[in-house]
Amino acid sequence: MVSVQATDVDGSTDDYLTLIFNQSADADGVLTVGVSTDLANWSSDPSMTELASSIDNGYGTATVTVRVADPISPEQTRIYLRLPGR
């Protein structure tokens, strides 16, 4: 699920684009968040996103929340997230 969440970071509350997904502890793959502004060029640079939380669901999965590192700004026209597996 992708959503915008108001988040306090270093004493300042801003809106961040977030991605929430379930991850299996037993999976043999790697999930990497991709970020794009045009759907043609994607980056998986780890400096573009931050792990907001990882909650153990108690049955071999975790609910993971990742956010874009920079808050949403009025100058920002579009930003897209994807979660390809490897």
GURO-633130 format. One record per atom (N, C-alpha, C): x, z, y; residue number from 1; atom name. Coordinates in Angstrom, 2 decimals. Atoms other than C-alpha are relative to their C-alpha. Example, Ala and Ser with C-alpha at 12.3 -4.5 7.8 and 13.67 -1.06 7.14 Angstrom:
[r [0.89, 0.00, -1.19], 1, N],
[r [12.30, 7.80, -4.50], 1, CA],
[r [0.90, 0.00, 1.20], 1, C],
[r [-0.82, -0.06, -1.19], 2, N],
[r [13.67, 7.14, -1.06], 2, CA],
[r [-0.77, 0.73, 1.09], 2, C],
This chain:
[r [0.84, 0.00, -1.16], 1, N],
[r [0.00, 0.00, 0.00], 1, CA],
[r [0.90, 0.00, 1.24], 1, C],
[r [-0.72, 0.04, -1.27], 2, N],
[r [1.29, -0.87, 3.47], 2, CA],
[r [-0.91, 0.56, 1.08], 2, C],
[r [0.79, -0.58, -1.08], 3, N],
[r [0.15, 1.12, 6.48], 3, CA],
[r [0.91, 0.37, 1.17], 3, C],
[r [-0.71, -0.52, -1.17], 4, N],
[r [1.16, 2.32, 9.92], 4, CA],
[r [-0.26, 1.50, 0.05], 4, C],
[r [0.14, -1.46, -0.03], 5, N],
[r [1.85, 6.05, 10.07], 5, CA],
[r [0.75, 0.57, 1.19], 5, C],
[r [-0.67, -0.74, -1.06], 6, N],
[r [2.61, 8.27, 13.04], 6, CA],
[r [0.94, 1.01, -0.67], 6, C],
[r [-1.01, -0.83, 0.66], 7, N],
[r [5.83, 10.05, 12.06], 7, CA],
[r [0.90, 0.64, 1.03], 7, C],
[r [-0.93, -0.71, -0.87], 8, N],
[r [7.93, 12.70, 13.79], 8, CA],
[r [1.42, -0.19, -0.53], 8, C],
[r [-1.41, 0.19, 0.34], 9, N],
[r [11.60, 11.73, 13.73], 9, CA],
[r [0.83, 0.57, 1.15], 9, C],
[r [-0.86, -0.65, -0.99], 10, N],
[r [14.06, 13.97, 15.59], 10, CA],
[r [-0.79, 0.46, 1.24], 10, C],
[r [0.79, -0.55, -1.10], 11, N],
[r [11.27, 15.52, 17.70], 11, CA],
[r [-0.83, -1.01, 0.77], 11, C],
[r [0.79, 1.03, -0.67], 12, N],
[r [9.67, 12.22, 18.75], 12, CA],
[r [-0.95, -0.64, -1.01], 12, C],
[r [0.99, 0.58, 0.90], 13, N],
[r [6.44, 10.93, 17.19], 13, CA],
[r [-0.24, -1.45, 0.40], 13, C],
[r [0.21, 1.43, -0.21], 14, N],
[r [6.19, 7.14, 16.83], 14, CA],
[r [-0.72, -0.57, -1.21], 14, C],
[r [0.66, 0.70, 1.09], 15, N],
[r [4.31, 4.65, 14.68], 15, CA],
[r [1.03, -0.80, -0.79], 15, C],
[r [-0.92, 0.70, 0.90], 16, N],
[r [6.24, 3.31, 11.66], 16, CA],
[r [-0.79, -0.77, -1.05], 16, C],
[r [0.58, 0.74, 1.11], 17, N],
[r [5.33, 0.61, 9.17], 17, CA],
[r [0.53, 0.61, -1.29], 17, C],
[r [-0.40, -0.67, 1.24], 18, N],
[r [5.36, 2.25, 5.74], 18, CA],
[r [-0.54, -0.74, -1.22], 18, C],
[r [0.37, 0.58, 1.29], 19, N],
[r [5.18, 1.07, 2.14], 19, CA],
[r [-0.04, 1.14, -1.01], 19, C],
[r [0.17, -1.05, 1.00], 20, N],
[r [3.84, 3.42, -0.56], 20, CA],
[r [-0.23, -0.66, -1.36], 20, C],
[r [0.14, 0.59, 1.33], 21, N],
[r [4.25, 2.59, -4.25], 21, CA],
[r [0.36, 1.04, -1.06], 21, C],
[r [-0.36, -0.84, 1.13], 22, N],
[r [4.49, 4.23, -7.66], 22, CA],
[r [1.17, -0.63, -0.73], 22, C],
[r [-1.20, 0.46, 0.69], 23, N],
[r [7.80, 3.98, -9.49], 23, CA],
[r [0.13, 0.77, -1.32], 23, C],
[r [-0.16, -0.61, 1.32], 24, N],
[r [8.33, 4.64, -13.19], 24, CA],
[r [1.43, 0.49, -0.17], 24, C],
[r [-1.33, -0.54, 0.27], 25, N],
[r [11.23, 6.88, -14.15], 25, CA],
[r [0.65, -0.73, -1.17], 25, C],
[r [-0.52, 0.66, 1.20], 26, N],
[r [11.60, 4.87, -17.39], 26, CA],
[r [0.23, -1.50, 0.18], 26, C],
[r [-0.13, 1.45, -0.22], 27, N],
[r [11.70, 1.39, -15.82], 27, CA],
[r [1.46, -0.42, -0.08], 27, C],
[r [-1.35, 0.52, 0.13], 28, N],
[r [14.74, -0.75, -16.57], 28, CA],
[r [0.42, -0.86, 1.18], 28, C],
[r [-0.30, 0.86, -1.14], 29, N],
[r [14.67, -2.53, -13.21], 29, CA],
[r [0.29, 0.80, 1.25], 29, C],
[r [-0.26, -0.60, -1.30], 30, N],
[r [15.49, -1.86, -9.58], 30, CA],
[r [-0.98, -0.59, 0.99], 30, C],
[r [0.89, 0.45, -1.06], 31, N],
[r [12.97, -2.05, -6.74], 31, CA],
[r [0.73, 0.12, 1.33], 31, C],
[r [-0.67, 0.03, -1.29], 32, N],
[r [14.35, -3.04, -3.35], 32, CA],
[r [-0.97, -0.52, 1.05], 32, C],
[r [0.92, 0.42, -1.05], 33, N],
[r [12.27, -3.25, -0.17], 33, CA],
[r [0.65, -1.12, 0.81], 33, C],
[r [-0.44, 1.11, -0.83], 34, N],
[r [12.60, -6.57, 1.66], 34, CA],
[r [-0.76, 0.02, 1.32], 34, C],
[r [0.59, 0.01, -1.33], 35, N],
[r [11.93, -6.94, 5.40], 35, CA],
[r [0.17, -1.39, 0.59], 35, C],
[r [-0.05, 1.33, -0.61], 36, N],
[r [11.09, -10.17, 7.25], 36, CA],
[r [-0.83, 0.00, 1.27], 36, C],
[r [0.82, 0.21, -1.20], 37, N],
[r [9.79, -11.27, 10.64], 37, CA],
[r [-0.69, -1.36, -0.03], 37, C],
[r [0.58, 1.35, 0.03], 38, N],
[r [8.84, -14.81, 9.55], 38, CA],
[r [-0.44, -0.47, -1.40], 38, C],
[r [0.33, 0.30, 1.40], 39, N],
[r [8.17, -14.75, 5.75], 39, CA],
[r [0.93, -1.02, -0.65], 39, C],
[r [-0.94, 0.96, 0.57], 40, N],
[r [11.00, -17.29, 5.26], 40, CA],
[r [1.36, 0.65, -0.27], 40, C],
[r [-1.30, -0.66, 0.12], 41, N],
[r [14.08, -15.09, 5.75], 41, CA],
[r [-0.22, 1.48, -0.25], 41, C],
[r [0.19, -1.38, 0.41], 42, N],
[r [14.20, -11.76, 3.95], 42, CA],
[r [1.33, 0.74, -0.04], 42, C],
[r [-1.19, -0.84, 0.07], 43, N],
[r [16.69, -8.91, 4.19], 43, CA],
[r [-0.31, 1.26, -0.79], 43, C],
[r [0.10, -1.27, 0.73], 44, N],
[r [17.20, -6.01, 1.81], 44, CA],
[r [1.08, 0.96, 0.47], 44, C],
[r [-1.02, -0.87, -0.59], 45, N],
[r [19.79, -4.39, 4.10], 45, CA],
[r [-0.54, 1.43, 0.03], 45, C],
[r [0.50, -1.38, 0.07], 46, N],
[r [19.44, -0.64, 3.41], 46, CA],
[r [-0.13, 0.68, 1.36], 46, C],
[r [0.12, -0.62, -1.32], 47, N],
[r [19.85, 0.16, 7.13], 47, CA],
[r [-1.34, -0.34, 0.67], 47, C],
[r [1.27, 0.41, -0.59], 48, N],
[r [16.49, -1.54, 7.83], 48, CA],
[r [-1.17, 0.88, -0.43], 48, C],
[r [1.07, -0.87, 0.50], 49, N],
[r [14.43, 0.98, 5.83], 49, CA],
[r [0.56, 1.39, -0.29], 49, C],
[r [-0.39, -1.37, 0.32], 50, N],
[r [14.47, 4.71, 5.13], 50, CA],
[r [-0.99, 0.57, -1.02], 50, C],
[r [0.85, -0.72, 0.94], 51, N],
[r [13.14, 6.76, 2.24], 51, CA],
[r [-0.66, 1.14, 0.76], 51, C],
[r [0.72, -1.07, -0.69], 52, N],
[r [10.43, 8.95, 3.77], 52, CA],
[r [-0.31, 1.14, -0.96], 52, C],
[r [0.26, -1.03, 1.00], 53, N],
[r [9.47, 10.76, 0.56], 53, CA],
[r [-0.04, -0.60, -1.39], 53, C],
[r [0.14, 0.36, 1.41], 54, N],
[r [9.52, 10.64, -3.22], 54, CA],
[r [-0.60, 1.23, -0.69], 54, C],
[r [0.72, -1.13, 0.58], 55, N],
[r [6.96, 12.85, -4.96], 55, CA],
[r [-0.15, -0.23, -1.50], 55, C],
[r [0.11, 0.08, 1.45], 56, N],
[r [7.22, 13.47, -8.70], 56, CA],
[r [-1.45, 0.26, -0.40], 56, C],
[r [1.39, -0.14, 0.42], 57, N],
[r [3.77, 12.90, -10.19], 57, CA],
[r [-0.16, 0.81, -1.29], 57, C],
[r [0.05, -0.87, 1.17], 58, N],
[r [4.68, 14.90, -13.30], 58, CA],
[r [-0.25, -0.71, -1.32], 58, C],
[r [0.24, 0.71, 1.25], 59, N],
[r [4.05, 12.19, -15.90], 59, CA],
[r [0.86, -1.26, -0.10], 59, C],
[r [-0.94, 1.11, 0.11], 60, N],
[r [7.08, 9.92, -15.61], 60, CA],
[r [-0.02, -0.99, 1.13], 60, C],
[r [0.03, 0.86, -1.17], 61, N],
[r [6.27, 8.37, -12.25], 61, CA],
[r [0.19, 0.83, 1.26], 61, C],
[r [-0.11, -0.62, -1.32], 62, N],
[r [6.95, 9.13, -8.62], 62, CA],
[r [-0.72, -0.89, 1.00], 62, C],
[r [0.58, 0.73, -1.12], 63, N],
[r [5.01, 8.14, -5.51], 63, CA],
[r [1.04, -0.04, 1.10], 63, C],
[r [-1.10, 0.19, -0.94], 64, N],
[r [7.59, 6.71, -3.13], 64, CA],
[r [-0.55, -0.56, 1.32], 64, C],
[r [0.36, 0.51, -1.32], 65, N],
[r [7.12, 6.21, 0.62], 65, CA],
[r [1.29, -0.42, 0.71], 65, C],
[r [-1.14, 0.55, -0.73], 66, N],
[r [9.59, 3.96, 2.45], 66, CA],
[r [-0.54, -0.47, 1.35], 66, C],
[r [0.43, 0.49, -1.32], 67, N],
[r [9.39, 3.22, 6.18], 67, CA],
[r [1.08, -0.89, 0.60], 67, C],
[r [-0.93, 0.81, -0.76], 68, N],
[r [10.97, 0.62, 8.43], 68, CA],
[r [0.76, 0.96, 0.92], 68, C],
[r [-0.84, -0.95, -0.73], 69, N],
[r [13.88, 2.35, 10.22], 69, CA],
[r [-0.36, 0.13, 1.48], 69, C],
[r [0.34, -0.03, -1.43], 70, N],
[r [12.74, 1.42, 13.74], 70, CA],
[r [-1.51, 0.09, 0.17], 70, C],
[r [1.44, -0.08, -0.23], 71, N],
[r [9.33, 2.37, 15.13], 71, CA],
[r [-0.56, -1.34, 0.47], 71, C],
[r [0.69, 1.21, -0.47], 72, N],
[r [6.78, -0.35, 15.88], 72, CA],
[r [0.01, 0.02, 1.52], 72, C],
[r [-0.02, 0.10, -1.46], 73, N],
[r [7.09, -1.58, 19.45], 73, CA],
[r [-0.94, -1.11, 0.46], 73, C],
[r [0.88, 1.06, -0.52], 74, N],
[r [4.79, -3.69, 21.68], 74, CA],
[r [0.66, -1.38, 0.02], 74, C],
[r [-0.72, 1.27, -0.03], 75, N],
[r [7.50, -6.38, 21.84], 75, CA],
[r [0.10, -0.65, -1.38], 75, C],
[r [-0.12, 0.47, 1.38], 76, N],
[r [7.51, -6.72, 18.06], 76, CA],
[r [-1.28, -0.73, -0.38], 76, C],
[r [1.19, 0.78, 0.29], 77, N],
[r [5.17, -9.52, 17.07], 77, CA],
[r [-0.46, 0.17, -1.44], 77, C],
[r [0.38, -0.12, 1.42], 78, N],
[r [5.25, -9.38, 13.25], 78, CA],
[r [1.17, 0.57, -0.79], 78, C],
[r [-0.99, -0.45, 0.97], 79, N],
[r [7.04, -7.61, 10.46], 79, CA],
[r [-0.70, 0.08, -1.35], 79, C],
[r [0.56, 0.06, 1.34], 80, N],
[r [6.47, -8.05, 6.74], 80, CA],
[r [0.90, 0.78, -0.95], 80, C],
[r [-0.74, -0.72, 1.04], 81, N],
[r [7.48, -5.96, 3.73], 81, CA],
[r [-0.36, -0.58, -1.35], 81, C],
[r [0.28, 0.38, 1.38], 82, N],
[r [7.80, -6.91, 0.08], 82, CA],
[r [0.83, 0.90, -0.92], 82, C],
[r [-0.65, -0.88, 0.96], 83, N],
[r [8.87, -5.09, -3.06], 83, CA],
[r [0.30, -0.78, -1.28], 83, C],
[r [-0.36, 0.75, 1.20], 84, N],
[r [10.57, -7.45, -5.49], 84, CA],
[r [0.75, 0.88, -1.00], 84, C],
[r [-0.71, -0.72, 1.04], 85, N],
[r [11.81, -6.07, -8.80], 85, CA],
[r [1.14, -0.85, -0.55], 85, C],
[r [-1.14, 0.71, 0.62], 86, N],
[r [15.12, -6.97, -10.45], 86, CA],
[r [0.25, 0.57, -1.37], 86, C],
